[in-house]
Amino acid sequence: MRFFSDNAAPVHPAVFAAMAAHDTLDTAYDGDALSRSLDARFSDLFETEVRALWVPSGTAANCLALAALCPPFGGVVCHRDSHIQNDECGAPEFYTHGAKLMIGEGDGAKLTPDSIRGVIDIIADDVHRVQPHAISITNATEYGMVYTPAEVAAIGELARARGLGLHMDGARFANAVAHLGCSPADLTWRAGVDALSFGFIKNGGMTAEALIFFKPGLAADTLRRRKRAGLLLSKGRYLAAQIVALLEDDRWIANGAAANAAARLLADAGGARLVYPVEANEVFLRVTPEEAAGLRALGFDFYDWAPGEIRLVTSWNHGAEQVRPLAEAIAALP
């Protein structure tokens, strides 16, 4: 009955099982066998050599990635409604030691090459102006919209032409890949992405995200930044166990697909009330305050978003039986 956020979803049973299975003496920090296996596991998944680091939050993954791509005197182009702009309490600026977020626009919280050019082309190349050093995109976006490989590649081409790094906030990367049915490689490094924040917590994890560098050399300083920031946990094997459990048997994709399917049921019920197309696991509906109150009176919880809009978020554990009552209540709205 609660559709506030996939952050609040239960932990997948396989995650607890993996943590229990590795509840033994092993090397501290990231020297344990599971942590040392992440590079190879993610290299197989992405079909290229990568460096993979566990971190305890998506904010940490985003900010460490940006610090690797942008100096303190540089700028990061991001969407006005991106998580790094609105929901990380200045952490990107803190971790980069002062880099400026440069705000772009676009429907559904998606940047385009043209909107990025609109931000960076007006910046004079002189010592008085902050120069762009990186672009950050979110897939799926804050409005549940998904960048296709072609859309990412168009931004990647611009990034290469301008000498900019490209970061992807993939807090809902599983939902994006499940929606597209493409390979993770096609949506990331083949399209020009340099660093990916690979979300697991919204996907059935407990306290673990992965930071993937498609340019492995970027990881060297990041290892020290992670330690300096207090993010090198002493019992890192428990974070690695969570990640490995969700990678095994493609659970991460299955979980993303399940959340997407649940959102689709709500979208079908919403019909003309939909604010955005539903491509992942977020549903935005136009409702009056009275209608929202009526849904809450039936026991459903969700966020009020913009005026006259609500946001519903489905999770990996939402099957049809959990979602159908809300879908029926939405369909019954006058």
N, C-alpha and C positions, 0 to 999 in steps of 0.2 A: 504493500500500500504506500510505500515511500519511494518517490521518484526524484529525490533531490539531486543525487550525484552518484556516479559509479565509484567515487572515492569511498563511499560508505558501504559498498557491497561486501558480502562475506568473503573470506579467504577460501580459495579453492582447496578441497581436501587433499589434492596431490601436493600442494605446497606444504601443508602441515606434515604430511607423511615424509616428504623429502627432508624437512628440517629435523624431524625425529630420527630419520635414518642416518643423518650425519651428525647426530648429537654425540660425538666422540672427540677424543683429543686429536687435535691437528694443529698445524702451524697457524700462528696468529696473523691478523691483518689480512692481506690478500695473498699470503704465501701458501695457503691450503690447496689441496688437489683440485677442488671444484672451482675455486677462483682462477687458478692457473689454466683451467680447461676452457675458460670463456672465450679466449681469443680464437681457438680452433673451432669451437661450436658456432660462433657467430660468423667466422670466415666461411664455414660450410654453408650457413644459411644465406649469406650474401654473395657467395660465389666469388670472393676476392679476399685478399688478406686485410684484416682489420685488427685494431686494438679495441678491446671491450673492457670497460671498467664498471663495477657496480657502484652505485651511490644510493643513499637512503631516501631521496625524494626527487620529484620531477624538477623542482626549482633548482636543486643542486646540479642535476644533469644539464639543464638549460644554461645555467650561469657559468659552469665550468667550461662548457662548449664555447660560449661567447667569449670568455676570457682567453681561450686558445686562439680565437679567430680575430680578435679586435684588441688593439692596444688601449691604454687608458685615455689617450688623446683622440681616439677614433670614434666612429659612429656605427650603429647597427640599424638598418632599415627594418621596420616591422609594422604590422598592421595596427591601426588604432585600437582594435578590439582584441588584440593578442593577449595571451596570458602574461607574457613578459612585460607588457605595458601596464596592464590593469590589475594583475592579481599576484604579484610577487614582491610587493612592499619595497621596491627599490633594490631588490637583490641583484639584478643584472648590473646596475651601476656600481653596487658595492663590490661584487666579485671581480668586475673588470677594472676596479679602482678608478671609476669615473667616466667610462665610455658613455656617449650620448645615444639615447634611443631616438631614431628619426622616423616620424610617424607617416605611414602611407594609408591609402584608402582602397576599398574594393568591396564588391558585393559579397555577402556571406562570409566576411572576414578573410577573404582571399586577396592576396597581392597579385598583380600582373606585371609583366615587364614595363608596360606603359605607366602604371601607377608608381613603380619604383623609379623609373626615369624622371617622373614628375617631382620626386623628392630629391634626387641626387644631381640632376642636370642644372639646377639653379644654384648649386654651391660653387662659389669661386674657389679655384685652386690656389689659395694663398694661406699664409701662416695664421691669419686671423680667424679662419673658418674651420670648424670640425669637419674632417674628411670621412666619407663612408669607408668602412673596412669590411663590412659583412652584411648579409641579408639573413633574416630569420623568418621562416614560414612555419605554419602549424598544420599538421595533417593527421587526423581530421581537424577542421578549424573549430573555433569557439561556437560556431553556429551549425556544427555538424556537416559542413560541406567538405568535399574531398577533392584534393588536387590529383589530377591524372598524371601518369608519367610524362605525357607530352607537355602538360602545364608546368610541371617541375623542371623539365628539360629546357623550356623556353626561359625560365628564370635562371637556370644554371648556365645557359649560354651567355646571358647578360652578365652574370657574376664573373664568368671567366674573362669576358671581353673587358670588363672594368677592373679586373684584379681584386675582386671581392670574394671573401669566404661565404659559403652557403650552409646555414644550419637549419635543420628540420626539428621542430618540437613535435615529437611523435608520442605524446601522452596517450593518444588514441590511435597509434600507428596500426595496431591489430585491426581496428574497425575499418580503417582506410584500406588496408590490404584485402581484408575479407570482402569489402564492397566491390573493389576493382577486380579481384581475382587475378592480379598480376604478381610477378615475382617481387620479393623485397628489393632485389638488386635494381630492377627497372624503375622503382619508385625513389631510389636513393642515389647511390654513387654513379650509376650509369646515366642518371639525369643531372649529375653535377653536384650532388650533396657531399659536403666535406665532413659533417658531423651530425649525428642523429641522437636525440634523446628518445630512447626506446622505452615506452611505457609498459610497465607490468602491474603496477598497483591498481589501476583502474580495470585491469584485465584478470583479476583474481589473485594478484600478489598481495603481500602483507606490507613489507617495508623495503622493497628493492626495485630500483630502476636500473637500466643499463645506458651507459654513454658509449656510443660507437664512433670511432674515428676511422674514416675511410682513407685518411692520410695518416698512417700509423705514427709518423714522426710527431704529430701534434700531441701525442699522449705523454711524452717525456716530461714536459713542464707541468702538465695537468696532474700527474701523479703527485707532484710536490704541492700544487695548489690544493688538491684534495686533502692532503695531510694538514697543510697550513690552515685550512678552513675548518678543521675538526671533523671532517667527513670520512676519515680513514678509520672505520670501526674495527675494534680489536678482534671481534669474532665474525669476520667477514664471510666465513663459510656459510653462515645462515642466510646471508643475502644471496650468495651464489646458488645455494640450494633452491631458493625460491625461483630464481631465473631459470635454472636448469629444469626444474619440474614443469614449468610452463612451456619451455621449448620442446621438451620431449613429447613425442606423438602429436606434434603440432597443436598442443592444447591452446596456445595463444591465439591461433587462427580460429579454432573451434569456438573459443570463448568470445572472440570478437564477432564472429558470425551469429552466435546466439543472441548477443546484445542487439545487433543490427536487426535481426528478425523480430525481436520483441518491439523495437522501435517502429518497424514497418506496420505492425498491427495497430499501433496507436496512430500512425500516419494515415492509414486507410480509414480509420474512424474519424480522423480530423477533417479530411476532405478539404473544402474551401477555406477552412480556418488555418491551414498551414501558412506560416510566415516564410519558411524556406523549404526547399526540397529536402527530404530526409534521406541522407546518404550514409549515415553512420548510426549512432545510438542516441542522438539528441533530437527532440521534437519540440518545435516552437509553435504555439497555437495562439490565435487571436480569441480572447474571451473577455467578457465584461467582468467587472469586479463581482457582480452578483453571481455570475456563472462560476467564477473561481471559488467563491465562498460556498456555492452549492456542491462543488466537487470535494472541497475540504470537509464539508459536513458529512459526506459519505465515507470519509476516512482516508482520502488520498492526500498525500503531501507532495509539494513541489515548490519551485521558486517562482515568485513573480519576477518577470524580467523587465522589459520595457513597458510603458503604460499600455494597458490593454493586451498584454502578452504574458504567457507563462512558458516555462521551460520544463520539460519532462526528460529525464535521463534514465535509460534502461541499462541493465548490467548483465554480466555473463550468466548469472543464475536466474534471470527472468525468463521463465518458460511461458507458453501461451496461457496456462492456467493462472499464473500470477498477473498477467497483463490484461487478460480478457475483461475482467470486471471494470477496469478503468476505460478500456476501449468502448465498452458498452455504455458507460456513463457519458463519455464524450459524444458518442453517436446520438445519444438521447437528448443532448442539449438542443434547445429550440432554435 
